[in-house]
Amino acid sequence: MRTCAKMRCDSEPVATVSLLYAERVVSIGELLAERDRNLLDLCRDHVERMTPPVGWTVHDERIISIPDSPALAV
Ligand SMILES: [Zn+2]
């Protein structure tokens, strides 16, 4: 079973986190369909509690879908 990447945590992951070293960005994305060992799959708790290294910024790239939102008027 796929679990959170944090040690001693066996919760179900909800997001995939990538560390972009060149840009010093922690990117939080939708959970990938397949596990990539270069990336971190984290559970909800650990995503929320995650703190970036000093000098890094966090980009939350997840799509927040709002059910029943009206289509944009054209
Ligand atoms: Zn966790």
N, CA, C, O and the ligand as a Tripos MOL2 file, in Angstrom:
@<TRIPOS>MOLECULE
protein
  297   295    75     0     0
PROTEIN
NO_CHARGES

@<TRIPOS>ATOM
      1 N           0.8450   -1.1960    0.0000 N.3       1 MET1
      2 CA          0.0000    0.0000    0.0000 C.3       1 MET1
      3 C           0.8780    1.2440    0.0000 C.2       1 MET1
      4 O           1.9610    1.2700    0.5850 O.2       1 MET1
      5 N           0.3950    2.2320   -0.6490 N.am      2 ARG2
      6 CA          1.1450    3.4750   -0.7400 C.3       2 ARG2
      7 C           0.9040    4.2970    0.5190 C.2       2 ARG2
      8 O          -0.2390    4.4730    0.9410 O.2       2 ARG2
      9 N           1.9630    4.7930    1.1090 N.am      3 THR3
     10 CA          1.8110    5.5530    2.3450 C.3       3 THR3
     11 C           2.6050    6.8450    2.2660 C.2       3 THR3
     12 O           3.3930    7.0740    1.3480 O.2       3 THR3
     13 N           2.3630    7.6730    3.2620 N.am      4 CYS4
     14 CA          3.0650    8.9430    3.4120 C.3       4 CYS4
     15 C           4.5810    8.6980    3.4650 C.2       4 CYS4
     16 O           5.0450    7.6870    3.9920 O.2       4 CYS4
     17 N           5.3300    9.6460    2.9100 N.am      5 ALA5
     18 CA          6.7900    9.4920    2.8320 C.3       5 ALA5
     19 C           7.4850    9.7530    4.1640 C.2       5 ALA5
     20 O           8.6610    9.4240    4.3230 O.2       5 ALA5
     21 N           6.7790   10.3310    5.1070 N.am      6 LYS6
     22 CA          7.4050   10.6200    6.3960 C.3       6 LYS6
     23 C           7.6010    9.3360    7.1840 C.2       6 LYS6
     24 O           6.7640    8.4340    7.1540 O.2       6 LYS6
     25 N           8.7080    9.2720    7.8800 N.am      7 MET7
     26 CA          9.0030    8.1000    8.6770 C.3       7 MET7
     27 C           7.9350    7.9020    9.7540 C.2       7 MET7
     28 O           7.4350    8.8600   10.3430 O.2       7 MET7
     29 N           7.6140    6.6790    9.9850 N.am      8 ARG8
     30 CA          6.6530    6.2980   11.0210 C.3       8 ARG8
     31 C           5.2510    6.8480   10.7550 C.2       8 ARG8
     32 O           4.4340    6.9410   11.6710 O.2       8 ARG8
     33 N           4.9810    7.2040    9.5280 N.am      9 CYS9
     34 CA          3.6340    7.6570    9.2010 C.3       9 CYS9
     35 C           3.0900    6.7090    8.1520 C.2       9 CYS9
     36 O           3.7010    6.5270    7.0990 O.2       9 CYS9
     37 N           1.9660    6.1150    8.4250 N.am     10 ASP10
     38 CA          1.4030    5.2130    7.4140 C.3      10 ASP10
     39 C           0.0460    5.6830    6.9300 C.2      10 ASP10
     40 O          -0.7960    4.8860    6.5160 O.2      10 ASP10
     41 N          -0.1490    6.9940    6.9880 N.am     11 SER11
     42 CA         -1.4000    7.5470    6.4760 C.3      11 SER11
     43 C          -1.3770    7.5610    4.9510 C.2      11 SER11
     44 O          -0.3260    7.4790    4.3160 O.2      11 SER11
     45 N          -2.5580    7.6660    4.4000 N.am     12 GLU12
     46 CA         -2.6730    7.6940    2.9570 C.3      12 GLU12
     47 C          -2.2080    9.0540    2.4320 C.2      12 GLU12
     48 O          -2.6450   10.0850    2.9440 O.2      12 GLU12
     49 N          -1.3430    9.0790    1.4350 N.am     13 PRO13
     50 CA         -0.8980   10.3730    0.9060 C.3      13 PRO13
     51 C          -2.0090   11.0730    0.1280 C.2      13 PRO13
     52 O          -2.8480   10.4300   -0.5030 O.2      13 PRO13
     53 N          -1.9930   12.4010    0.1870 N.am     14 VAL14
     54 CA         -3.0030   13.1840   -0.5390 C.3      14 VAL14
     55 C          -2.3590   14.1360   -1.5400 C.2      14 VAL14
     56 O          -3.0500   14.7210   -2.3740 O.2      14 VAL14
     57 N          -1.0520   14.2920   -1.4600 N.am     15 ALA15
     58 CA         -0.3870   15.2360   -2.3580 C.3      15 ALA15
     59 C           1.0370   14.7680   -2.6310 C.2      15 ALA15
     60 O           1.6290   14.0370   -1.8360 O.2      15 ALA15
     61 N           1.5710   15.1970   -3.7570 N.am     16 THR16
     62 CA          2.9610   14.8900   -4.1010 C.3      16 THR16
     63 C           3.7600   16.1830   -4.0570 C.2      16 THR16
     64 O           3.3880   17.1850   -4.6690 O.2      16 THR16
     65 N           4.8470   16.1420   -3.3320 N.am     17 VAL17
     66 CA          5.6570   17.3360   -3.1150 C.3      17 VAL17
     67 C           6.9830   17.1850   -3.8620 C.2      17 VAL17
     68 O           7.6590   16.1630   -3.7470 O.2      17 VAL17
     69 N           7.3370   18.2010   -4.6160 N.am     18 SER18
     70 CA          8.6440   18.1930   -5.2940 C.3      18 SER18
     71 C           9.5020   19.3120   -4.7600 C.2      18 SER18
     72 O           9.0160   20.3970   -4.4420 O.2      18 SER18
     73 N          10.7810   19.0320   -4.6680 N.am     19 LEU19
     74 CA         11.7360   20.0450   -4.2280 C.3      19 LEU19
     75 C          12.5050   20.5190   -5.4560 C.2      19 LEU19
     76 O          13.2560   19.7610   -6.0690 O.2      19 LEU19
     77 N          12.3020   21.7800   -5.7990 N.am     20 LEU20
     78 CA         12.9720   22.3450   -6.9700 C.3      20 LEU20
     79 C          14.1980   23.1030   -6.4720 C.2      20 LEU20
     80 O          14.1280   24.2870   -6.1400 O.2      20 LEU20
     81 N          15.3080   22.3990   -6.4290 N.am     21 TYR21
     82 CA         16.5020   22.9590   -5.8060 C.3      21 TYR21
     83 C          16.9980   24.2160   -6.5120 C.2      21 TYR21
     84 O          17.4360   25.1650   -5.8620 O.2      21 TYR21
     85 N          16.9310   24.2240   -7.8360 N.am     22 ALA22
     86 CA         17.4380   25.3720   -8.5880 C.3      22 ALA22
     87 C          16.6840   26.6460   -8.2230 C.2      22 ALA22
     88 O          17.2630   27.7290   -8.1430 O.2      22 ALA22
     89 N          15.3870   26.4920   -8.0060 N.am     23 GLU23
     90 CA         14.5600   27.6760   -7.7270 C.3      23 GLU23
     91 C          14.2720   27.8470   -6.2420 C.2      23 GLU23
     92 O          13.6650   28.8360   -5.8310 O.2      23 GLU23
     93 N          14.7030   26.8910   -5.4490 N.am     24 ARG24
     94 CA         14.4060   26.9040   -4.0150 C.3      24 ARG24
     95 C          12.9030   27.0090   -3.7780 C.2      24 ARG24
     96 O          12.4170   27.8650   -3.0380 O.2      24 ARG24
     97 N          12.2030   26.1140   -4.4290 N.am     25 VAL25
     98 CA         10.7550   26.0920   -4.3130 C.3      25 VAL25
     99 C          10.3170   24.6940   -3.8990 C.2      25 VAL25
    100 O          10.7980   23.6860   -4.4170 O.2      25 VAL25
    101 N           9.3890   24.6700   -2.9480 N.am     26 VAL26
    102 CA          8.7320   23.4220   -2.5900 C.3      26 VAL26
    103 C           7.3830   23.4480   -3.2840 C.2      26 VAL26
    104 O           6.5300   24.2780   -2.9710 O.2      26 VAL26
    105 N           7.1930   22.5430   -4.2190 N.am     27 SER27
    106 CA          5.9730   22.5510   -5.0110 C.3      27 SER27
    107 C           5.0360   21.4350   -4.5400 C.2      27 SER27
    108 O           5.3920   20.2570   -4.5420 O.2      27 SER27
    109 N           3.8400   21.8380   -4.1420 N.am     28 ILE28
    110 CA          2.8400   20.8590   -3.6950 C.3      28 ILE28
    111 C           1.8660   20.6330   -4.8370 C.2      28 ILE28
    112 O           1.1960   21.5630   -5.2870 O.2      28 ILE28
    113 N           1.7900   19.4010   -5.2990 N.am     29 GLY29
    114 CA          0.8920   19.1110   -6.4140 C.3      29 GLY29
    115 C          -0.1030   18.0260   -6.0700 C.2      29 GLY29
    116 O          -0.0580   17.4250   -4.9960 O.2      29 GLY29
    117 N          -1.0000   17.7930   -7.0080 N.am     30 GLU30
    118 CA         -1.9390   16.6940   -6.8560 C.3      30 GLU30
    119 C          -1.1490   15.3960   -6.7370 C.2      30 GLU30
    120 O          -0.0720   15.2610   -7.3190 O.2      30 GLU30
    121 N          -1.6770   14.4640   -5.9940 N.am     31 LEU31
    122 CA         -1.0180   13.1690   -5.8500 C.3      31 LEU31
    123 C          -0.8730   12.5120   -7.2170 C.2      31 LEU31
    124 O          -1.8510   12.3440   -7.9460 O.2      31 LEU31
    125 N           0.3470   12.1470   -7.5520 N.am     32 LEU32
    126 CA          0.5850   11.5060   -8.8460 C.3      32 LEU32
    127 C           0.0090   10.0950   -8.8400 C.2      32 LEU32
    128 O          -0.0660    9.4330   -7.8050 O.2      32 LEU32
    129 N          -0.3860    9.6660  -10.0060 N.am     33 ALA33
    130 CA         -0.9780    8.3280  -10.1220 C.3      33 ALA33
    131 C           0.0440    7.2480   -9.8000 C.2      33 ALA33
    132 O          -0.2980    6.1910   -9.2710 O.2      33 ALA33
    133 N           1.2950    7.5230  -10.1240 N.am     34 GLU34
    134 CA          2.3420    6.5600   -9.8340 C.3      34 GLU34
    135 C           3.3810    7.1950   -8.9380 C.2      34 GLU34
    136 O           3.6940    8.3800   -9.0580 O.2      34 GLU34
    137 N           3.9010    6.3960   -8.0500 N.am     35 ARG35
    138 CA          4.8870    6.9220   -7.1350 C.3      35 ARG35
    139 C           6.1980    7.2040   -7.8740 C.2      35 ARG35
    140 O           6.6720    6.3890   -8.6660 O.2      35 ARG35
    141 N           6.7650    8.3680   -7.5960 N.am     36 ASP36
    142 CA          8.0630    8.7230   -8.1610 C.3      36 ASP36
    143 C           9.0120    8.8430   -6.9840 C.2      36 ASP36
    144 O           8.7790    9.6350   -6.0700 O.2      36 ASP36
    145 N          10.0890    8.0550   -7.0020 N.am     37 ARG37
    146 CA         10.9220    8.0400   -5.8050 C.3      37 ARG37
    147 C          11.7230    9.3150   -5.6190 C.2      37 ARG37
    148 O          12.3520    9.4960   -4.5760 O.2      37 ARG37
    149 N          11.7160   10.2000   -6.6020 N.am     38 ASN38
    150 CA         12.3730   11.4940   -6.4220 C.3      38 ASN38
    151 C          11.4480   12.4920   -5.7400 C.2      38 ASN38
    152 O          11.8800   13.5650   -5.3200 O.2      38 ASN38
    153 N          10.1990   12.1380   -5.6350 N.am     39 LEU39
    154 CA          9.2180   13.0530   -5.0670 C.3      39 LEU39
    155 C           8.6750   12.4800   -3.7710 C.2      39 LEU39
    156 O           8.8460   11.2980   -3.4710 O.2      39 LEU39
    157 N           8.0170   13.3410   -3.0110 N.am     40 LEU40
    158 CA          7.4770   12.9240   -1.7190 C.3      40 LEU40
    159 C           5.9600   12.8890   -1.7740 C.2      40 LEU40
    160 O           5.3060   13.8660   -2.1390 O.2      40 LEU40
    161 N           5.4220   11.7450   -1.4040 N.am     41 ASP41
    162 CA          3.9720   11.6550   -1.2600 C.3      41 ASP41
    163 C           3.6670   11.8810    0.2120 C.2      41 ASP41
    164 O           4.1460   11.1420    1.0720 O.2      41 ASP41
    165 N           2.8750   12.8950    0.5000 N.am     42 LEU42
    166 CA          2.6040   13.2120    1.9000 C.3      42 LEU42
    167 C           1.1170   13.1510    2.2020 C.2      42 LEU42
    168 O           0.2700   13.4110    1.3470 O.2      42 LEU42
    169 N           0.8320   12.7990    3.4510 N.am     43 CYS43
    170 CA         -0.5570   12.7660    3.8960 C.3      43 CYS43
    171 C          -1.0090   14.1950    4.2190 C.2      43 CYS43
    172 O          -0.1990   15.1220    4.2380 O.2      43 CYS43
    173 N          -2.2750   14.3540    4.4660 N.am     44 ARG44
    174 CA         -2.8320   15.6830    4.7030 C.3      44 ARG44
    175 C          -2.1410   16.3880    5.8750 C.2      44 ARG44
    176 O          -1.7990   17.5680    5.7870 O.2      44 ARG44
    177 N          -1.9450   15.6660    6.9460 N.am     45 ASP45
    178 CA         -1.2910   16.2480    8.1280 C.3      45 ASP45
    179 C           0.0990   16.7690    7.8010 C.2      45 ASP45
    180 O           0.4600   17.8920    8.1530 O.2      45 ASP45
    181 N           0.8660   15.9340    7.1220 N.am     46 HIS46
    182 CA          2.2420   16.3200    6.8620 C.3      46 HIS46
    183 C           2.3580   17.4160    5.8110 C.2      46 HIS46
    184 O           3.2950   18.2130    5.8520 O.2      46 HIS46
    185 N           1.4330   17.4670    4.8870 N.am     47 VAL47
    186 CA          1.4310   18.5810    3.9270 C.3      47 VAL47
    187 C           1.1640   19.8750    4.6860 C.2      47 VAL47
    188 O           1.8260   20.8860    4.4550 O.2      47 VAL47
    189 N           0.1990   19.8380    5.5850 N.am     48 GLU48
    190 CA         -0.1530   21.0560    6.3080 C.3      48 GLU48
    191 C           0.9410   21.4870    7.2710 C.2      48 GLU48
    192 O           1.1410   22.6780    7.5050 O.2      48 GLU48
    193 N           1.6410   20.5180    7.8200 N.am     49 ARG49
    194 CA          2.6640   20.8510    8.8180 C.3      49 ARG49
    195 C           4.0370   21.0720    8.2010 C.2      49 ARG49
    196 O           4.9940   21.4110    8.8960 O.2      49 ARG49
    197 N           4.1220   20.8790    6.9040 N.am     50 MET50
    198 CA          5.4200   20.9810    6.2600 C.3      50 MET50
    199 C           5.9610   22.4080    6.3340 C.2      50 MET50
    200 O           5.2450   23.3690    6.0510 O.2      50 MET50
    201 N           7.2080   22.5310    6.7100 N.am     51 THR51
    202 CA          7.8400   23.8480    6.6980 C.3      51 THR51
    203 C           9.0270   23.7720    5.7470 C.2      51 THR51
    204 O           9.8430   22.8550    5.8320 O.2      51 THR51
    205 N           9.1180   24.7350    4.8460 N.am     52 PRO52
    206 CA         10.2040   24.6960    3.8690 C.3      52 PRO52
    207 C          11.5310   25.0530    4.5170 C.2      52 PRO52
    208 O          11.5560   25.7130    5.5560 O.2      52 PRO52
    209 N          12.6270   24.6240    3.9180 N.am     53 PRO53
    210 CA         13.9420   25.0390    4.4250 C.3      53 PRO53
    211 C          14.0570   26.5670    4.3680 C.2      53 PRO53
    212 O          13.3480   27.2190    3.6010 O.2      53 PRO53
    213 N          14.9390   27.1220    5.1720 N.am     54 VAL54
    214 CA         15.1190   28.5760    5.2030 C.3      54 VAL54
    215 C          15.4810   29.0770    3.8090 C.2      54 VAL54
    216 O          16.3640   28.5270    3.1510 O.2      54 VAL54
    217 N          14.7930   30.1240    3.3700 N.am     55 GLY55
    218 CA         15.0870   30.6940    2.0640 C.3      55 GLY55
    219 C          14.2730   30.0830    0.9320 C.2      55 GLY55
    220 O          14.3650   30.5190   -0.2160 O.2      55 GLY55
    221 N          13.4750   29.0680    1.2630 N.am     56 TRP56
    222 CA         12.6430   28.4210    0.2470 C.3      56 TRP56
    223 C          11.2240   28.9610    0.3320 C.2      56 TRP56
    224 O          10.7870   29.4520    1.3730 O.2      56 TRP56
    225 N          10.5230   28.8580   -0.7750 N.am     57 THR57
    226 CA          9.1160   29.2360   -0.7660 C.3      57 THR57
    227 C           8.2770   28.0220   -1.1450 C.2      57 THR57
    228 O           8.7410   27.1080   -1.8260 O.2      57 THR57
    229 N           7.0410   28.0390   -0.6900 N.am     58 VAL58
    230 CA          6.1270   26.9370   -0.9730 C.3      58 VAL58
    231 C           5.1120   27.3850   -2.0240 C.2      58 VAL58
    232 O           4.4530   28.4120   -1.8670 O.2      58 VAL58
    233 N           4.9980   26.6130   -3.0780 N.am     59 HIS59
    234 CA          3.9750   26.8660   -4.0870 C.3      59 HIS59
    235 C           2.9660   25.7330   -4.0280 C.2      59 HIS59
    236 O           3.3060   24.5730   -4.2600 O.2      59 HIS59
    237 N           1.7600   26.0660   -3.7240 N.am     60 ASP60
    238 CA          0.7190   25.0420   -3.7220 C.3      60 ASP60
    239 C           0.0520   25.0530   -5.0910 C.2      60 ASP60
    240 O          -0.7130   25.9590   -5.4210 O.2      60 ASP60
    241 N           0.3580   24.0270   -5.8790 N.am     61 GLU61
    242 CA         -0.1350   23.9820   -7.2610 C.3      61 GLU61
    243 C          -1.4050   23.1560   -7.3880 C.2      61 GLU61
    244 O          -1.8970   22.9140   -8.4890 O.2      61 GLU61
    245 N          -1.9200   22.7340   -6.2620 N.am     62 ARG62
    246 CA         -3.0890   21.8590   -6.3390 C.3      62 ARG62
    247 C          -4.2940   22.6010   -6.8760 C.2      62 ARG62
    248 O          -4.4970   23.7900   -6.6290 O.2      62 ARG62
    249 N          -5.0680   21.8610   -7.6060 N.am     63 ILE63
    250 CA         -6.2880   22.4340   -8.1610 C.3      63 ILE63
    251 C          -7.3630   22.3310   -7.0940 C.2      63 ILE63
    252 O          -7.7020   21.2450   -6.6240 O.2      63 ILE63
    253 N          -7.8850   23.4760   -6.7310 N.am     64 ILE64
    254 CA         -8.9510   23.4540   -5.7450 C.3      64 ILE64
    255 C         -10.2700   23.5640   -6.5010 C.2      64 ILE64
    256 O         -10.6230   24.6170   -7.0320 O.2      64 ILE64
    257 N         -10.9750   22.4620   -6.5310 N.am     65 SER65
    258 CA        -12.2050   22.4620   -7.3040 C.3      65 SER65
    259 C         -13.3730   22.8300   -6.4070 C.2      65 SER65
    260 O         -13.5270   22.3080   -5.3020 O.2      65 SER65
    261 N         -14.1610   23.7090   -6.8960 N.am     66 ILE66
    262 CA        -15.3340   24.1400   -6.1440 C.3      66 ILE66
    263 C         -16.5560   23.5330   -6.8230 C.2      66 ILE66
    264 O         -16.9110   23.9150   -7.9390 O.2      66 ILE66
    265 N         -17.1910   22.5940   -6.1500 N.am     67 PRO67
    266 CA        -18.3530   21.9580   -6.7840 C.3      67 PRO67
    267 C         -19.4790   22.9610   -7.0050 C.2      67 PRO67
    268 O         -19.6590   23.8970   -6.2250 O.2      67 PRO67
    269 N         -20.2020   22.7560   -8.0400 N.am     68 ASP68
    270 CA        -21.3820   23.5750   -8.3490 C.3      68 ASP68
    271 C         -21.0520   25.0490   -8.5710 C.2      68 ASP68
    272 O         -21.9210   25.9130   -8.4570 O.2      68 ASP68
    273 N         -19.7870   25.3250   -8.8900 N.am     69 SER69
    274 CA        -19.5010   26.7210   -9.1790 C.3      69 SER69
    275 C         -20.0130   27.0410  -10.5810 C.2      69 SER69
    276 O         -19.8460   26.2500  -11.5090 O.2      69 SER69
    277 N         -20.6260   28.1880  -10.7220 N.am     70 PRO70
    278 CA        -21.1710   28.5230  -12.0430 C.3      70 PRO70
    279 C         -20.0460   28.7450  -13.0450 C.2      70 PRO70
    280 O         -18.9660   29.2160  -12.6880 O.2      70 PRO70
    281 N         -20.3030   28.4100  -14.2710 N.am     71 ALA71
    282 CA        -19.2970   28.6210  -15.3240 C.3      71 ALA71
    283 C         -19.0730   30.1250  -15.4730 C.2      71 ALA71
    284 O         -19.9740   30.9370  -15.2620 O.2      71 ALA71
    285 N         -17.8750   30.4540  -15.8330 N.am     72 LEU72
    286 CA        -17.5660   31.8760  -16.0170 C.3      72 LEU72
    287 C         -18.3800   32.4310  -17.1740 C.2      72 LEU72
    288 O         -18.5030   31.8020  -18.2260 O.2      72 LEU72
    289 N         -18.9250   33.6020  -16.9650 N.am     73 ALA73
    290 CA        -19.6880   34.2380  -18.0400 C.3      73 ALA73
    291 C         -18.7320   34.6920  -19.1320 C.2      73 ALA73
    292 O         -17.6640   35.2410  -18.8600 O.2      73 ALA73
    293 N         -19.1260   34.4590  -20.3330 N.am     74 VAL74
    294 CA        -18.2610   34.8490  -21.4450 C.3      74 VAL74
    295 C         -18.7350   36.1850  -21.9910 C.2      74 VAL74
    296 O         -18.1480   36.7080  -22.9390 O.2      74 VAL74
    297 ZN          2.2100   11.6380    7.0280 Zn       75 ZN75
@<TRIPOS>BOND
     1     1     2 1
     2     2     3 1
     3     3     4 2
     4     3     5 am
     5     5     6 1
     6     6     7 1
     7     7     8 2
     8     7     9 am
     9     9    10 1
    10    10    11 1
    11    11    12 2
    12    11    13 am
    13    13    14 1
    14    14    15 1
    15    15    16 2
    16    15    17 am
    17    17    18 1
    18    18    19 1
    19    19    20 2
    20    19    21 am
    21    21    22 1
    22    22    23 1
    23    23    24 2
    24    23    25 am
    25    25    26 1
    26    26    27 1
    27    27    28 2
    28    27    29 am
    29    29    30 1
    30    30    31 1
    31    31    32 2
    32    31    33 am
    33    33    34 1
    34    34    35 1
    35    35    36 2
    36    35    37 am
    37    37    38 1
    38    38    39 1
    39    39    40 2
    40    39    41 am
    41    41    42 1
    42    42    43 1
    43    43    44 2
    44    43    45 am
    45    45    46 1
    46    46    47 1
    47    47    48 2
    48    47    49 am
    49    49    50 1
    50    50    51 1
    51    51    52 2
    52    51    53 am
    53    53    54 1
    54    54    55 1
    55    55    56 2
    56    55    57 am
    57    57    58 1
    58    58    59 1
    59    59    60 2
    60    59    61 am
    61    61    62 1
    62    62    63 1
    63    63    64 2
    64    63    65 am
    65    65    66 1
    66    66    67 1
    67    67    68 2
    68    67    69 am
    69    69    70 1
    70    70    71 1
    71    71    72 2
    72    71    73 am
    73    73    74 1
    74    74    75 1
    75    75    76 2
    76    75    77 am
    77    77    78 1
    78    78    79 1
    79    79    80 2
    80    79    81 am
    81    81    82 1
    82    82    83 1
    83    83    84 2
    84    83    85 am
    85    85    86 1
    86    86    87 1
    87    87    88 2
    88    87    89 am
    89    89    90 1
    90    90    91 1
    91    91    92 2
    92    91    93 am
    93    93    94 1
    94    94    95 1
    95    95    96 2
    96    95    97 am
    97    97    98 1
    98    98    99 1
    99    99   100 2
   100    99   101 am
   101   101   102 1
   102   102   103 1
   103   103   104 2
   104   103   105 am
   105   105   106 1
   106   106   107 1
   107   107   108 2
   108   107   109 am
   109   109   110 1
   110   110   111 1
   111   111   112 2
   112   111   113 am
   113   113   114 1
   114   114   115 1
   115   115   116 2
   116   115   117 am
   117   117   118 1
   118   118   119 1
   119   119   120 2
   120   119   121 am
   121   121   122 1
   122   122   123 1
   123   123   124 2
   124   123   125 am
   125   125   126 1
   126   126   127 1
   127   127   128 2
   128   127   129 am
   129   129   130 1
   130   130   131 1
   131   131   132 2
   132   131   133 am
   133   133   134 1
   134   134   135 1
   135   135   136 2
   136   135   137 am
   137   137   138 1
   138   138   139 1
   139   139   140 2
   140   139   141 am
   141   141   142 1
   142   142   143 1
   143   143   144 2
   144   143   145 am
   145   145   146 1
   146   146   147 1
   147   147   148 2
   148   147   149 am
   149   149   150 1
   150   150   151 1
   151   151   152 2
   152   151   153 am
   153   153   154 1
   154   154   155 1
   155   155   156 2
   156   155   157 am
   157   157   158 1
   158   158   159 1
   159   159   160 2
   160   159   161 am
   161   161   162 1
   162   162   163 1
   163   163   164 2
   164   163   165 am
   165   165   166 1
   166   166   167 1
   167   167   168 2
   168   167   169 am
   169   169   170 1
   170   170   171 1
   171   171   172 2
   172   171   173 am
   173   173   174 1
   174   174   175 1
   175   175   176 2
   176   175   177 am
   177   177   178 1
   178   178   179 1
   179   179   180 2
   180   179   181 am
   181   181   182 1
   182   182   183 1
   183   183   184 2
   184   183   185 am
   185   185   186 1
   186   186   187 1
   187   187   188 2
   188   187   189 am
   189   189   190 1
   190   190   191 1
   191   191   192 2
   192   191   193 am
   193   193   194 1
   194   194   195 1
   195   195   196 2
   196   195   197 am
   197   197   198 1
   198   198   199 1
   199   199   200 2
   200   199   201 am
   201   201   202 1
   202   202   203 1
   203   203   204 2
   204   203   205 am
   205   205   206 1
   206   206   207 1
   207   207   208 2
   208   207   209 am
   209   209   210 1
   210   210   211 1
   211   211   212 2
   212   211   213 am
   213   213   214 1
   214   214   215 1
   215   215   216 2
   216   215   217 am
   217   217   218 1
   218   218   219 1
   219   219   220 2
   220   219   221 am
   221   221   222 1
   222   222   223 1
   223   223   224 2
   224   223   225 am
   225   225   226 1
   226   226   227 1
   227   227   228 2
   228   227   229 am
   229   229   230 1
   230   230   231 1
   231   231   232 2
   232   231   233 am
   233   233   234 1
   234   234   235 1
   235   235   236 2
   236   235   237 am
   237   237   238 1
   238   238   239 1
   239   239   240 2
   240   239   241 am
   241   241   242 1
   242   242   243 1
   243   243   244 2
   244   243   245 am
   245   245   246 1
   246   246   247 1
   247   247   248 2
   248   247   249 am
   249   249   250 1
   250   250   251 1
   251   251   252 2
   252   251   253 am
   253   253   254 1
   254   254   255 1
   255   255   256 2
   256   255   257 am
   257   257   258 1
   258   258   259 1
   259   259   260 2
   260   259   261 am
   261   261   262 1
   262   262   263 1
   263   263   264 2
   264   263   265 am
   265   265   266 1
   266   266   267 1
   267   267   268 2
   268   267   269 am
   269   269   270 1
   270   270   271 1
   271   271   272 2
   272   271   273 am
   273   273   274 1
   274   274   275 1
   275   275   276 2
   276   275   277 am
   277   277   278 1
   278   278   279 1
   279   279   280 2
   280   279   281 am
   281   281   282 1
   282   282   283 1
   283   283   284 2
   284   283   285 am
   285   285   286 1
   286   286   287 1
   287   287   288 2
   288   287   289 am
   289   289   290 1
   290   290   291 1
   291   291   292 2
   292   291   293 am
   293   293   294 1
   294   294   295 1
   295   295   296 2
@<TRIPOS>SUBSTRUCTURE
     1 MET1         2 RESIDUE 1 A MET
     2 ARG2         6 RESIDUE 1 A ARG
     3 THR3        10 RESIDUE 1 A THR
     4 CYS4        14 RESIDUE 1 A CYS
     5 ALA5        18 RESIDUE 1 A ALA
     6 LYS6        22 RESIDUE 1 A LYS
     7 MET7        26 RESIDUE 1 A MET
     8 ARG8        30 RESIDUE 1 A ARG
     9 CYS9        34 RESIDUE 1 A CYS
    10 ASP10       38 RESIDUE 1 A ASP
    11 SER11       42 RESIDUE 1 A SER
    12 GLU12       46 RESIDUE 1 A GLU
    13 PRO13       50 RESIDUE 1 A PRO
    14 VAL14       54 RESIDUE 1 A VAL
    15 ALA15       58 RESIDUE 1 A ALA
    16 THR16       62 RESIDUE 1 A THR
    17 VAL17       66 RESIDUE 1 A VAL
    18 SER18       70 RESIDUE 1 A SER
    19 LEU19       74 RESIDUE 1 A LEU
    20 LEU20       78 RESIDUE 1 A LEU
    21 TYR21       82 RESIDUE 1 A TYR
    22 ALA22       86 RESIDUE 1 A ALA
    23 GLU23       90 RESIDUE 1 A GLU
    24 ARG24       94 RESIDUE 1 A ARG
    25 VAL25       98 RESIDUE 1 A VAL
    26 VAL26      102 RESIDUE 1 A VAL
    27 SER27      106 RESIDUE 1 A SER
    28 ILE28      110 RESIDUE 1 A ILE
    29 GLY29      114 RESIDUE 1 A GLY
    30 GLU30      118 RESIDUE 1 A GLU
    31 LEU31      122 RESIDUE 1 A LEU
    32 LEU32      126 RESIDUE 1 A LEU
    33 ALA33      130 RESIDUE 1 A ALA
    34 GLU34      134 RESIDUE 1 A GLU
    35 ARG35      138 RESIDUE 1 A ARG
    36 ASP36      142 RESIDUE 1 A ASP
    37 ARG37      146 RESIDUE 1 A ARG
    38 ASN38      150 RESIDUE 1 A ASN
    39 LEU39      154 RESIDUE 1 A LEU
    40 LEU40      158 RESIDUE 1 A LEU
    41 ASP41      162 RESIDUE 1 A ASP
    42 LEU42      166 RESIDUE 1 A LEU
    43 CYS43      170 RESIDUE 1 A CYS
    44 ARG44      174 RESIDUE 1 A ARG
    45 ASP45      178 RESIDUE 1 A ASP
    46 HIS46      182 RESIDUE 1 A HIS
    47 VAL47      186 RESIDUE 1 A VAL
    48 GLU48      190 RESIDUE 1 A GLU
    49 ARG49      194 RESIDUE 1 A ARG
    50 MET50      198 RESIDUE 1 A MET
    51 THR51      202 RESIDUE 1 A THR
    52 PRO52      206 RESIDUE 1 A PRO
    53 PRO53      210 RESIDUE 1 A PRO
    54 VAL54      214 RESIDUE 1 A VAL
    55 GLY55      218 RESIDUE 1 A GLY
    56 TRP56      222 RESIDUE 1 A TRP
    57 THR57      226 RESIDUE 1 A THR
    58 VAL58      230 RESIDUE 1 A VAL
    59 HIS59      234 RESIDUE 1 A HIS
    60 ASP60      238 RESIDUE 1 A ASP
    61 GLU61      242 RESIDUE 1 A GLU
    62 ARG62      246 RESIDUE 1 A ARG
    63 ILE63      250 RESIDUE 1 A ILE
    64 ILE64      254 RESIDUE 1 A ILE
    65 SER65      258 RESIDUE 1 A SER
    66 ILE66      262 RESIDUE 1 A ILE
    67 PRO67      266 RESIDUE 1 A PRO
    68 ASP68      270 RESIDUE 1 A ASP
    69 SER69      274 RESIDUE 1 A SER
    70 PRO70      278 RESIDUE 1 A PRO
    71 ALA71      282 RESIDUE 1 A ALA
    72 LEU72      286 RESIDUE 1 A LEU
    73 ALA73      290 RESIDUE 1 A ALA
    74 VAL74      294 RESIDUE 1 A VAL
    75 ZN75       297 GROUP 0 **** ****
